[in-house]
Amino acid sequence: MRKDLGISYDGLKYALSIKDNYLSGEPLTVMGAGAQQRLLMPEHLLSNDLALMQYDDPLALAVIATKDPESPMALAAAIRMGPHAKCKELITGVFEVVSDATKHELVADCAKLLSRNAFSPEAFQLVRNRASNHVVEIREAYRRAMAGNLRALLDGKMAAREFVEEFIELASHGNLRIDIYRRLVMKLMRSDAVRPSVKFMLLERLDKFPQMVKVQIVNEVNSAPDTPEYQTLKQELRWIYESKARAKTATTDVPETSKNWFGGSSLDYGAAAGLQSRNAIIKPQQPVLRRPGVPSMQSSGGFSTREIASWLN
């Protein structure tokens, strides 16, 4: 493929990789400051001050605009794709396909508005403002739903497992900022009004949380006083840790040709969402090879910093 057409083989590979992420339910991530992996957020795509590397490719943006289940991300991707469509005739055609193929009516409307107005600066400003407002509206709606679920849980009108499942779904699909996400989880873990069974289920679903939220949960439980409730939570955390350790050890015995089928070399999906400084460059995520060795458990029931890092990484 010729790059002067606006597409390339690398762009096609990025697009296929993003499509695989959606099929497997894995979040889109980028590498931020300090080599920390961060969740890709709508604000990242809407910012003109960030270079998003592979996510700046028009084909990659087209996949996000058509495949992302949440309208804020899809809309932000379509808007970021607009300047490519303005400059390249082939990408203009792809952009028109996006407006027809997207599952979100708002994305289709904004894409058609840009096309009808020949991608004018005024049209871009209009849809960018609409997208920013839409992100705020969606987050507020999801937060209200989470608050309603918490009231139902405390009133005994909602089962613990149903609450935890919906909490994780609402938090991930609502594009919550990571600081809000972390604060909500920690309030649940610290609250005396929340039944211990809910906290156990949160620990069971630890892998579903962003990386920084996982670190906060483990540190909170690990440093908590030795009350009966927290002693039980620490025992649960030890069981989960040892289970993951056994699973990691088992993968070291899998032949090299089979490791990809069983996750022998997996990516660590981080969190820490938030905008970078002006003109910052967010690099694409890179796979990290894990050491097969597993640190020993402490006899006190807690975890050392090294043990926490080896598990969460």
NORHUPE-V686311 format. One record per pair of residues at least 4 apart in sequence whose ideal C-beta (glycine too) atoms are under 7 Angstrom apart, sorted by sequence separation. I is the first residue (numbers start at 1). J is the second residue. If there is no record, write none. Layout:
BEGIN
i | j
I | J
I | J
END
This chain:
BEGIN
i | j
1 | 5
7 | 11
9 | 13
10 | 14
11 | 15
12 | 16
13 | 17
14 | 18
15 | 19
16 | 20
17 | 21
18 | 22
19 | 23
20 | 24
31 | 35
32 | 36
40 | 44
42 | 46
43 | 47
52 | 56
57 | 61
58 | 62
59 | 63
60 | 64
61 | 65
62 | 66
63 | 67
64 | 68
70 | 74
71 | 75
72 | 76
73 | 77
74 | 78
75 | 79
76 | 80
77 | 81
81 | 85
82 | 86
83 | 87
84 | 88
88 | 92
90 | 94
91 | 95
92 | 96
93 | 97
94 | 98
95 | 99
96 | 100
97 | 101
98 | 102
104 | 108
105 | 109
106 | 110
107 | 111
108 | 112
109 | 113
110 | 114
111 | 115
112 | 116
113 | 117
119 | 123
121 | 125
122 | 126
123 | 127
124 | 128
125 | 129
126 | 130
127 | 131
128 | 132
129 | 133
130 | 134
131 | 135
132 | 136
133 | 137
134 | 138
135 | 139
136 | 140
137 | 141
138 | 142
139 | 143
140 | 144
141 | 145
142 | 146
143 | 147
144 | 148
145 | 149
146 | 150
147 | 151
148 | 152
149 | 153
150 | 154
151 | 155
158 | 162
159 | 163
160 | 164
161 | 165
162 | 166
163 | 167
164 | 168
165 | 169
166 | 170
167 | 171
168 | 172
169 | 173
170 | 174
176 | 180
177 | 181
178 | 182
179 | 183
180 | 184
181 | 185
182 | 186
183 | 187
184 | 188
185 | 189
186 | 190
187 | 191
194 | 198
196 | 200
197 | 201
198 | 202
199 | 203
200 | 204
201 | 205
209 | 213
211 | 215
212 | 216
213 | 217
214 | 218
215 | 219
216 | 220
217 | 221
218 | 222
219 | 223
220 | 224
226 | 230
227 | 231
228 | 232
229 | 233
230 | 234
231 | 235
232 | 236
233 | 237
234 | 238
235 | 239
236 | 240
237 | 241
238 | 242
239 | 243
240 | 244
241 | 245
242 | 246
243 | 247
244 | 248
245 | 249
246 | 250
247 | 251
254 | 258
258 | 262
260 | 264
276 | 280
298 | 302
303 | 307
305 | 309
306 | 310
307 | 311
308 | 312
309 | 313
3 | 8
7 | 12
21 | 26
51 | 56
55 | 60
68 | 73
102 | 107
114 | 119
119 | 124
152 | 157
153 | 158
158 | 163
171 | 176
176 | 181
194 | 199
209 | 214
225 | 230
226 | 231
254 | 259
259 | 264
298 | 303
303 | 308
1 | 7
31 | 37
32 | 38
44 | 50
54 | 60
55 | 61
68 | 74
85 | 91
102 | 108
117 | 123
152 | 158
188 | 194
224 | 230
259 | 265
276 | 282
298 | 304
1 | 8
21 | 28
84 | 91
85 | 92
1 | 9
29 | 37
30 | 38
44 | 52
206 | 214
209 | 217
251 | 259
254 | 262
29 | 38
64 | 73
65 | 74
68 | 77
99 | 108
114 | 123
149 | 158
221 | 230
18 | 28
29 | 39
30 | 40
64 | 74
85 | 95
113 | 123
114 | 124
153 | 163
171 | 181
188 | 198
189 | 199
254 | 264
29 | 40
206 | 217
251 | 262
295 | 306
27 | 39
28 | 40
65 | 77
99 | 111
221 | 233
251 | 263
295 | 307
64 | 77
65 | 78
98 | 111
99 | 112
114 | 127
171 | 184
189 | 202
221 | 234
251 | 264
81 | 95
113 | 127
149 | 163
188 | 202
40 | 55
295 | 310
61 | 77
65 | 81
95 | 111
99 | 115
221 | 237
110 | 127
149 | 166
149 | 167
267 | 285
61 | 80
62 | 81
96 | 115
218 | 237
61 | 81
78 | 98
95 | 115
110 | 130
267 | 287
268 | 288
146 | 167
30 | 52
265 | 287
58 | 81
146 | 170
185 | 209
265 | 289
145 | 170
58 | 84
74 | 102
106 | 134
142 | 170
185 | 213
189 | 217
75 | 104
78 | 107
181 | 210
42 | 72
46 | 76
74 | 104
182 | 212
186 | 216
203 | 233
42 | 73
45 | 76
75 | 106
79 | 110
182 | 213
189 | 220
45 | 77
62 | 94
66 | 98
75 | 107
78 | 110
82 | 114
142 | 174
178 | 210
181 | 213
185 | 217
46 | 79
58 | 91
65 | 98
71 | 104
74 | 107
78 | 111
86 | 119
196 | 229
203 | 236
42 | 76
85 | 119
164 | 198
178 | 212
182 | 216
186 | 220
199 | 233
203 | 237
206 | 240
45 | 80
66 | 101
71 | 106
75 | 110
139 | 174
160 | 195
163 | 198
58 | 94
62 | 98
66 | 102
71 | 107
138 | 174
139 | 175
196 | 232
200 | 236
65 | 102
82 | 119
138 | 175
139 | 176
160 | 197
164 | 201
168 | 205
203 | 240
146 | 184
160 | 198
164 | 202
154 | 193
14 | 54
135 | 175
161 | 201
168 | 208
252 | 292
160 | 201
164 | 205
18 | 60
65 | 107
82 | 124
14 | 57
249 | 292
15 | 59
19 | 63
248 | 292
14 | 59
15 | 60
18 | 63
22 | 67
249 | 294
268 | 313
11 | 57
14 | 60
18 | 64
248 | 294
11 | 58
12 | 59
15 | 62
11 | 59
15 | 63
19 | 67
79 | 127
11 | 60
79 | 128
245 | 294
7 | 58
6 | 58
7 | 59
79 | 131
76 | 131
242 | 297
75 | 131
211 | 268
211 | 269
213 | 271
75 | 134
211 | 270
212 | 271
238 | 297
210 | 270
211 | 271
212 | 272
210 | 271
72 | 134
71 | 134
72 | 135
238 | 301
72 | 138
235 | 301
71 | 138
234 | 301
244 | 311
234 | 302
231 | 301
241 | 311
6 | 84
222 | 302
222 | 303
6 | 88
46 | 128
5 | 88
7 | 90
6 | 90
5 | 90
6 | 91
46 | 131
218 | 303
46 | 132
222 | 308
219 | 308
218 | 308
42 | 135
178 | 271
178 | 272
218 | 312
178 | 273
177 | 273
178 | 274
177 | 274
215 | 312
214 | 312
211 | 312
73 | 175
70 | 173
72 | 175
69 | 173
70 | 175
42 | 175
41 | 175
39 | 210
37 | 211
50 | 276
47 | 275
49 | 278
53 | 282
49 | 279
50 | 280
51 | 281
52 | 282
53 | 283
54 | 284
37 | 268
51 | 282
53 | 284
37 | 269
38 | 270
39 | 271
41 | 273
43 | 275
50 | 282
37 | 270
38 | 271
36 | 270
38 | 272
39 | 273
38 | 273
36 | 272
29 | 269
32 | 272
29 | 270
27 | 269
26 | 269
33 | 276
32 | 276
37 | 285
32 | 282
31 | 282
30 | 282
31 | 283
31 | 284
30 | 284
31 | 285
30 | 285
31 | 286
29 | 285
END
